Each structure stands twice: as structure tokens, then as C-alpha cells.
Amino acid sequence: MDRTTTIIVLAFASLVLGAMATAIFIYVIVPWRRRRRAAKAKAAAPRPIQVDGSEEAQEPDTPAPSKPTKKVKQHSLFIIFDQPSEDSDERLTQWLREKDAHYDALKKIFLIDGQQPSNPVTIANAFPPGEMPDLLRGETHEPIKGISLLVKPPLRKRRNQQMHVYVELAKEMQTVFSGKMLNDERELATDSTFEQIIGE
């Protein structure tokens, strides 16, 4: 094979290889770029649709808010005494006697049977560690600054007599001790707080 033929063969091979490289480029790179553009467009365009979709998904949940329907494990009200002193302790002792409260020495709390002795109203110290001295036996201590009233909600709405007792005890205690009453979120308790408790 002479030199001219070799040059022609090499030139032809170069053209063939160039054509193959172009075909591979068109076959691989162009669709990849199209897919990338499409993905970018898809990512940019559906955002409002996704927001709308999420809003639509949330819309059915909105009429049934989770707060009122969620199960409460325990109702809590806190009465913070206006002027804690020995006098307020004596009034608390007298109040506990009037309500036939009994002391749980193990948990260091008082229990009031109310309408359902199986689900008594708990009287505990509102401040840590939450323990109460046995006031009925005259235990000495620092003046109690406030108490918490706790009760479990009934399993059935119809059996909410104890909730009425609970709310009445809390209101009476607030009057007796001229204190602030707070709900379980440490905000001032209102009529709606009591309605929620009784309605549970």
C-alpha cells in the first residue's frame, strides 16, 4: 500500500470515527440534557401545585382539628396562693378536712373521693417536687405557695360527674385563697377551660 492510499484510508477512518462520536453524542448527551431540562421545569412548575396539593390534603383535616378531639390523660389546674403563710396553711388544712380528704403517705399527696372514689381528685404541691406535708397530722414545713388539682377524664362522656366536682373544687379553692388559677399550659384558666374539662 503506497503512501497516498494510507492517507486516504486514515482520512476515511477518521471520518467514520467522527461520525460515530457524533452519533454517540446525539444518542447520549442530548437526551440527558433534555431530561435535565425537563426535571428542572418539573421541579420549578409543580411547586404551586404541590402547595395546593398539600393544602388540599390538609383541608379535610382542618374541619376536624386535633386539639379538641385529642385524648387528655389528666386534667391539671394550678391555684397559686396570693399570700402564702401559716394562715393560708391553716385554711388549707381546714378545707381539706371539710372535703374529707385523705393523705397518701407514699406519694405525699391528698385525695378527695368526690363522686367517684375509683377516680379521686388529687391535691399536690404546685411547686417541685410536688410533695405535700400531712397537714391533717400537723407536719411542719414552709408555707405552701400553691397547689395543683389533678384528675383523670372519664372513659365515657356520660360519666363526667367527677369533672363537675373537680371544677367546683377548683373554683372554691380559688375563692378561698384569693389566688390565680392556671390551666395545664400555665395560662389563666377561663370559663372555656372549665367547659372543656366538663365536656371531655
Phi and psi restraints in degrees (value plus and minus 20) as a CYANA .aco file:
   2 ASP   PHI    -101.5   -61.5
   2 ASP   PSI     156.5   196.5
   3 ARG   PHI     -83.9   -43.9
   3 ARG   PSI     -59.8   -19.8
   4 THR   PHI     -84.2   -44.2
   4 THR   PSI     -64.6   -24.6
   5 THR   PHI     -83.2   -43.2
   5 THR   PSI     -61.4   -21.4
   6 THR   PHI     -80.6   -40.6
   6 THR   PSI     -63.3   -23.3
   7 ILE   PHI     -83.3   -43.3
   7 ILE   PSI     -62.7   -22.7
   8 ILE   PHI     -85.3   -45.3
   8 ILE   PSI     -63.3   -23.3
   9 VAL   PHI     -83.1   -43.1
   9 VAL   PSI     -64.5   -24.5
  10 LEU   PHI     -84.6   -44.6
  10 LEU   PSI     -59.9   -19.9
  11 ALA   PHI     -83.9   -43.9
  11 ALA   PSI     -63.9   -23.9
  12 PHE   PHI     -83.7   -43.7
  12 PHE   PSI     -62.3   -22.3
  13 ALA   PHI     -82.8   -42.8
  13 ALA   PSI     -58.3   -18.3
  14 SER   PHI     -83.1   -43.1
  14 SER   PSI     -61.9   -21.9
  15 LEU   PHI     -83.1   -43.1
  15 LEU   PSI     -63.7   -23.7
  16 VAL   PHI     -82.0   -42.0
  16 VAL   PSI     -66.9   -26.9
  17 LEU   PHI     -82.9   -42.9
  17 LEU   PSI     -59.0   -19.0
  18 GLY   PHI     -82.6   -42.6
  18 GLY   PSI     -62.4   -22.4
  19 ALA   PHI     -84.6   -44.6
  19 ALA   PSI     -61.4   -21.4
  20 MET   PHI     -84.0   -44.0
  20 MET   PSI     -62.1   -22.1
  21 ALA   PHI     -82.5   -42.5
  21 ALA   PSI     -60.1   -20.1
  22 THR   PHI     -84.5   -44.5
  22 THR   PSI     -62.7   -22.7
  23 ALA   PHI     -82.5   -42.5
  23 ALA   PSI     -64.1   -24.1
  24 ILE   PHI     -82.4   -42.4
  24 ILE   PSI     -62.1   -22.1
  25 PHE   PHI     -79.1   -39.1
  25 PHE   PSI     -68.3   -28.3
  26 ILE   PHI     -84.8   -44.8
  26 ILE   PSI     -60.1   -20.1
  27 TYR   PHI     -90.9   -50.9
  27 TYR   PSI     -57.7   -17.7
  28 VAL   PHI    -120.1   -80.1
  28 VAL   PSI     -75.1   -35.1
  29 ILE   PHI     -91.9   -51.9
  29 ILE   PSI     -65.4   -25.4
  30 VAL   PHI     -81.3   -41.3
  30 VAL   PSI     -69.8   -29.8
  31 PRO   PHI     -81.9   -41.9
  31 PRO   PSI     -55.0   -15.0
  32 TRP   PHI     -82.6   -42.6
  32 TRP   PSI     -63.2   -23.2
  33 ARG   PHI     -85.1   -45.1
  33 ARG   PSI     -60.2   -20.2
  34 ARG   PHI     -82.2   -42.2
  34 ARG   PSI     -64.0   -24.0
  35 ARG   PHI     -82.2   -42.2
  35 ARG   PSI     -60.1   -20.1
  36 ARG   PHI     -84.3   -44.3
  36 ARG   PSI     -64.4   -24.4
  37 ARG   PHI     -81.2   -41.2
  37 ARG   PSI     -63.2   -23.2
  38 ALA   PHI     -83.0   -43.0
  38 ALA   PSI     -60.1   -20.1
  39 ALA   PHI     -85.4   -45.4
  39 ALA   PSI     -61.2   -21.2
  40 LYS   PHI     -83.3   -43.3
  40 LYS   PSI     -65.2   -25.2
  41 ALA   PHI     -82.8   -42.8
  41 ALA   PSI     -60.0   -20.0
  42 LYS   PHI     -86.1   -46.1
  42 LYS   PSI     -61.2   -21.2
  43 ALA   PHI     -87.3   -47.3
  43 ALA   PSI     -55.7   -15.7
  44 ALA   PHI     -97.4   -57.4
  44 ALA   PSI     -65.1   -25.1
  45 ALA   PHI     -91.4   -51.4
  45 ALA   PSI     -64.3   -24.3
  46 PRO   PHI     -93.8   -53.8
  46 PRO   PSI     -27.4    12.6
  47 ARG   PHI     -73.4   -33.4
  47 ARG   PSI     -70.6   -30.6
  48 PRO   PHI     -81.0   -41.0
  48 PRO   PSI     -55.2   -15.2
  49 ILE   PHI     -86.9   -46.9
  49 ILE   PSI     -60.3   -20.3
  50 GLN   PHI     -83.8   -43.8
  50 GLN   PSI     -61.7   -21.7
  51 VAL   PHI     -82.9   -42.9
  51 VAL   PSI     -66.9   -26.9
  52 ASP   PHI     -80.5   -40.5
  52 ASP   PSI     -61.5   -21.5
  53 GLY   PHI     -82.4   -42.4
  53 GLY   PSI     -62.2   -22.2
  54 SER   PHI     -88.8   -48.8
  54 SER   PSI     -55.2   -15.2
  55 GLU   PHI     -85.1   -45.1
  55 GLU   PSI     -61.3   -21.3
  56 GLU   PHI     -84.3   -44.3
  56 GLU   PSI     -57.0   -17.0
  57 ALA   PHI     -88.6   -48.6
  57 ALA   PSI     -52.0   -12.0
  58 GLN   PHI    -101.2   -61.2
  58 GLN   PSI     -44.9    -4.9
  59 GLU   PHI     -75.4   -35.4
  59 GLU   PSI     -64.4   -24.4
  60 PRO   PHI     -84.1   -44.1
  60 PRO   PSI     -49.0    -9.0
  61 ASP   PHI     -96.4   -56.4
  61 ASP   PSI     -47.6    -7.6
  62 THR   PHI     -81.6   -41.6
  62 THR   PSI     -62.8   -22.8
  63 PRO   PHI     -82.8   -42.8
  63 PRO   PSI     -43.2    -3.2
  64 ALA   PHI    -134.6   -94.6
  64 ALA   PSI      57.1    97.1
  65 PRO   PHI     -83.1   -43.1
  65 PRO   PSI     129.0   169.0
  66 SER   PHI     -97.8   -57.8
  66 SER   PSI     -45.9    -5.9
  67 LYS   PHI     -82.3   -42.3
  67 LYS   PSI     -74.5   -34.5
  68 PRO   PHI     -86.7   -46.7
  68 PRO   PSI     -50.0   -10.0
  69 THR   PHI    -108.8   -68.8
  69 THR   PSI     -33.3     6.7
  70 LYS   PHI     -88.5   -48.5
  70 LYS   PSI     126.8   166.8
  71 LYS   PHI     -98.2   -58.2
  71 LYS   PSI     111.2   151.2
  72 VAL   PHI    -116.9   -76.9
  72 VAL   PSI     106.7   146.7
  73 LYS   PHI     -97.0   -57.0
  73 LYS   PSI     -52.0   -12.0
  74 GLN   PHI    -179.1  -139.1
  74 GLN   PSI     114.3   154.3
  75 HIS   PHI    -105.8   -65.8
  75 HIS   PSI     120.7   160.7
  76 SER   PHI    -153.6  -113.6
  76 SER   PSI     110.2   150.2
  77 LEU   PHI    -150.4  -110.4
  77 LEU   PSI     122.9   162.9
  78 PHE   PHI    -142.0  -102.0
  78 PHE   PSI     108.6   148.6
  79 ILE   PHI    -131.1   -91.1
  79 ILE   PSI      94.9   134.9
  80 ILE   PHI    -117.5   -77.5
  80 ILE   PSI      99.5   139.5
  81 PHE   PHI     -87.8   -47.8
  81 PHE   PSI     120.3   160.3
  82 ASP   PHI     -88.4   -48.4
  82 ASP   PSI     -67.2   -27.2
  83 GLN   PHI    -155.1  -115.1
  83 GLN   PSI      64.8   104.8
  84 PRO   PHI     -84.9   -44.9
  84 PRO   PSI     112.0   152.0
  85 SER   PHI    -182.5  -142.5
  85 SER   PSI    -198.5  -158.5
  86 GLU   PHI     -82.5   -42.5
  86 GLU   PSI     -54.8   -14.8
  87 ASP   PHI     -83.9   -43.9
  87 ASP   PSI     -63.5   -23.5
  88 SER   PHI     -86.7   -46.7
  88 SER   PSI     -53.2   -13.2
  89 ASP   PHI     -85.0   -45.0
  89 ASP   PSI     -60.3   -20.3
  90 GLU   PHI     -84.6   -44.6
  90 GLU   PSI     -62.4   -22.4
  91 ARG   PHI     -83.9   -43.9
  91 ARG   PSI     -58.2   -18.2
  92 LEU   PHI     -85.1   -45.1
  92 LEU   PSI     -62.1   -22.1
  93 THR   PHI     -80.6   -40.6
  93 THR   PSI     -66.1   -26.1
  94 GLN   PHI     -83.1   -43.1
  94 GLN   PSI     -61.4   -21.4
  95 TRP   PHI     -83.2   -43.2
  95 TRP   PSI     -62.5   -22.5
  96 LEU   PHI     -83.8   -43.8
  96 LEU   PSI     -58.2   -18.2
  97 ARG   PHI     -84.5   -44.5
  97 ARG   PSI     -64.2   -24.2
  98 GLU   PHI     -80.7   -40.7
  98 GLU   PSI     -52.8   -12.8
  99 LYS   PHI    -110.4   -70.4
  99 LYS   PSI     -12.7    27.3
 100 ASP   PHI      35.2    75.2
 100 ASP   PSI      20.9    60.9
 101 ALA   PHI     -92.1   -52.1
 101 ALA   PSI     127.3   167.3
 102 HIS   PHI    -145.4  -105.4
 102 HIS   PSI     129.2   169.2
 103 TYR   PHI    -113.9   -73.9
 103 TYR   PSI     113.1   153.1
 104 ASP   PHI    -119.7   -79.7
 104 ASP   PSI      82.5   122.5
 105 ALA   PHI     -86.0   -46.0
 105 ALA   PSI     -46.1    -6.1
 106 LEU   PHI     -92.5   -52.5
 106 LEU   PSI     -68.3   -28.3
 107 LYS   PHI    -110.2   -70.2
 107 LYS   PSI     -33.4     6.6
 108 LYS   PHI      39.0    79.0
 108 LYS   PSI      34.1    74.1
 109 ILE   PHI    -160.3  -120.3
 109 ILE   PSI     146.3   186.3
 110 PHE   PHI    -126.6   -86.6
 110 PHE   PSI     129.6   169.6
 111 LEU   PHI    -146.6  -106.6
 111 LEU   PSI     115.7   155.7
 112 ILE   PHI    -137.4   -97.4
 112 ILE   PSI     102.1   142.1
 113 ASP   PHI     -83.5   -43.5
 113 ASP   PSI     -64.3   -24.3
 114 GLY   PHI      42.6    82.6
 114 GLY   PSI    -158.4  -118.4
 115 GLN   PHI    -104.9   -64.9
 115 GLN   PSI     -39.9     0.1
 116 GLN   PHI    -153.0  -113.0
 116 GLN   PSI      71.9   111.9
 117 PRO   PHI     -78.0   -38.0
 117 PRO   PSI     -45.4    -5.4
 118 SER   PHI     -91.1   -51.1
 118 SER   PSI     -36.8     3.2
 119 ASN   PHI    -153.2  -113.2
 119 ASN   PSI      49.6    89.6
 120 PRO   PHI     -91.1   -51.1
 120 PRO   PSI     140.7   180.7
 121 VAL   PHI    -103.9   -63.9
 121 VAL   PSI     109.1   149.1
 122 THR   PHI    -116.1   -76.1
 122 THR   PSI     114.2   154.2
 123 ILE   PHI    -134.2   -94.2
 123 ILE   PSI      96.7   136.7
 124 ALA   PHI    -150.2  -110.2
 124 ALA   PSI     148.0   188.0
 125 ASN   PHI     -89.7   -49.7
 125 ASN   PSI     112.8   152.8
 126 ALA   PHI     -93.8   -53.8
 126 ALA   PSI     -34.7     5.3
 127 PHE   PHI    -132.2   -92.2
 127 PHE   PSI     125.8   165.8
 128 PRO   PHI     -74.5   -34.5
 128 PRO   PSI     125.5   165.5
 129 PRO   PHI    -106.6   -66.6
 129 PRO   PSI      -6.5    33.5
 130 GLY   PHI      64.7   104.7
 130 GLY   PSI     -12.3    27.7
 131 GLU   PHI    -113.0   -73.0
 131 GLU   PSI     125.2   165.2
 132 MET   PHI    -133.2   -93.2
 132 MET   PSI     122.9   162.9
 133 PRO   PHI     -95.1   -55.1
 133 PRO   PSI     139.9   179.9
 134 ASP   PHI     -98.3   -58.3
 134 ASP   PSI      66.9   106.9
 135 LEU   PHI     -81.9   -41.9
 135 LEU   PSI     -52.6   -12.6
 136 LEU   PHI     -86.5   -46.5
 136 LEU   PSI     -41.2    -1.2
 137 ARG   PHI    -127.1   -87.1
 137 ARG   PSI     -10.7    29.3
 138 GLY   PHI      53.6    93.6
 138 GLY   PSI      10.9    50.9
 139 GLU   PHI     -84.3   -44.3
 139 GLU   PSI     120.0   160.0
 140 THR   PHI    -106.5   -66.5
 140 THR   PSI     131.5   171.5
 141 HIS   PHI    -195.1  -155.1
 141 HIS   PSI     155.4   195.4
 142 GLU   PHI     -96.3   -56.3
 142 GLU   PSI     133.7   173.7
 143 PRO   PHI     -76.6   -36.6
 143 PRO   PSI     116.9   156.9
 144 ILE   PHI     -94.3   -54.3
 144 ILE   PSI     108.4   148.4
 145 LYS   PHI    -108.1   -68.1
 145 LYS   PSI     -39.8     0.2
 146 GLY   PHI     158.9   198.9
 146 GLY   PSI     142.6   182.6
 147 ILE   PHI    -149.5  -109.5
 147 ILE   PSI     137.7   177.7
 148 SER   PHI    -134.4   -94.4
 148 SER   PSI     119.0   159.0
 149 LEU   PHI    -127.9   -87.9
 149 LEU   PSI     106.2   146.2
 150 LEU   PHI    -147.4  -107.4
 150 LEU   PSI     123.4   163.4
 151 VAL   PHI    -176.9  -136.9
 151 VAL   PSI     127.2   167.2
 152 LYS   PHI    -106.0   -66.0
 152 LYS   PSI     119.8   159.8
 153 PRO   PHI     -88.6   -48.6
 153 PRO   PSI     136.6   176.6
 154 PRO   PHI     -91.3   -51.3
 154 PRO   PSI     135.5   175.5
 155 LEU   PHI     -91.5   -51.5
 155 LEU   PSI     -51.3   -11.3
 156 ARG   PHI    -140.7  -100.7
 156 ARG   PSI     120.6   160.6
 157 LYS   PHI     -80.5   -40.5
 157 LYS   PSI     -52.3   -12.3
 158 ARG   PHI     -87.8   -47.8
 158 ARG   PSI     -43.0    -3.0
 159 ARG   PHI    -117.5   -77.5
 159 ARG   PSI      32.8    72.8
 160 ASN   PHI    -125.8   -85.8
 160 ASN   PSI       3.3    43.3
 161 GLN   PHI     -78.4   -38.4
 161 GLN   PSI     -57.4   -17.4
 162 GLN   PHI     -86.6   -46.6
 162 GLN   PSI     -47.5    -7.5
 163 MET   PHI     -89.1   -49.1
 163 MET   PSI     -56.5   -16.5
 164 HIS   PHI     -84.2   -44.2
 164 HIS   PSI     -64.1   -24.1
 165 VAL   PHI     -79.9   -39.9
 165 VAL   PSI     -64.5   -24.5
 166 TYR   PHI     -79.0   -39.0
 166 TYR   PSI     -68.1   -28.1
 167 VAL   PHI     -85.7   -45.7
 167 VAL   PSI     -61.4   -21.4
 168 GLU   PHI     -83.2   -43.2
 168 GLU   PSI     -62.1   -22.1
 169 LEU   PHI     -80.5   -40.5
 169 LEU   PSI     -64.0   -24.0
 170 ALA   PHI     -83.6   -43.6
 170 ALA   PSI     -65.8   -25.8
 171 LYS   PHI     -84.6   -44.6
 171 LYS   PSI     -61.2   -21.2
 172 GLU   PHI     -83.5   -43.5
 172 GLU   PSI     -63.1   -23.1
 173 MET   PHI     -85.4   -45.4
 173 MET   PSI     -58.6   -18.6
 174 GLN   PHI     -81.8   -41.8
 174 GLN   PSI     -59.4   -19.4
 175 THR   PHI     -89.2   -49.2
 175 THR   PSI     -65.7   -25.7
 176 VAL   PHI     -82.2   -42.2
 176 VAL   PSI     -58.8   -18.8
 177 PHE   PHI    -125.3   -85.3
 177 PHE   PSI     -14.3    25.7
 178 SER   PHI      25.3    65.3
 178 SER   PSI      27.0    67.0
 179 GLY   PHI    -132.4   -92.4
 179 GLY   PSI     153.7   193.7
 180 LYS   PHI    -105.0   -65.0
 180 LYS   PSI     118.3   158.3
 181 MET   PHI    -128.3   -88.3
 181 MET   PSI     107.3   147.3
 182 LEU   PHI    -137.0   -97.0
 182 LEU   PSI     130.2   170.2
 183 ASN   PHI    -106.6   -66.6
 183 ASN   PSI    -192.8  -152.8
 184 ASP   PHI     -87.7   -47.7
 184 ASP   PSI     -33.6     6.4
 185 GLU   PHI    -118.7   -78.7
 185 GLU   PSI      -6.6    33.4
 186 ARG   PHI      41.8    81.8
 186 ARG   PSI      12.2    52.2
 187 GLU   PHI    -130.1   -90.1
 187 GLU   PSI     139.1   179.1
 188 LEU   PHI     -79.9   -39.9
 188 LEU   PSI     110.3   150.3
 189 ALA   PHI     -93.5   -53.5
 189 ALA   PSI     120.1   160.1
 190 THR   PHI    -145.9  -105.9
 190 THR   PSI     159.5   199.5
 191 ASP   PHI     -78.9   -38.9
 191 ASP   PSI     -56.2   -16.2
 192 SER   PHI     -86.4   -46.4
 192 SER   PSI     -50.8   -10.8
 193 THR   PHI     -80.7   -40.7
 193 THR   PSI     -66.3   -26.3
 194 PHE   PHI     -87.1   -47.1
 194 PHE   PSI     -58.5   -18.5
 195 GLU   PHI     -82.1   -42.1
 195 GLU   PSI     -61.3   -21.3
 196 GLN   PHI     -83.5   -43.5
 196 GLN   PSI     -60.1   -20.1
 197 ILE   PHI     -85.6   -45.6
 197 ILE   PSI     -67.1   -27.1
 198 ILE   PHI     -89.2   -49.2
 198 ILE   PSI     -52.4   -12.4
 199 GLY   PHI    -100.1   -60.1
 199 GLY   PSI     -30.5     9.5
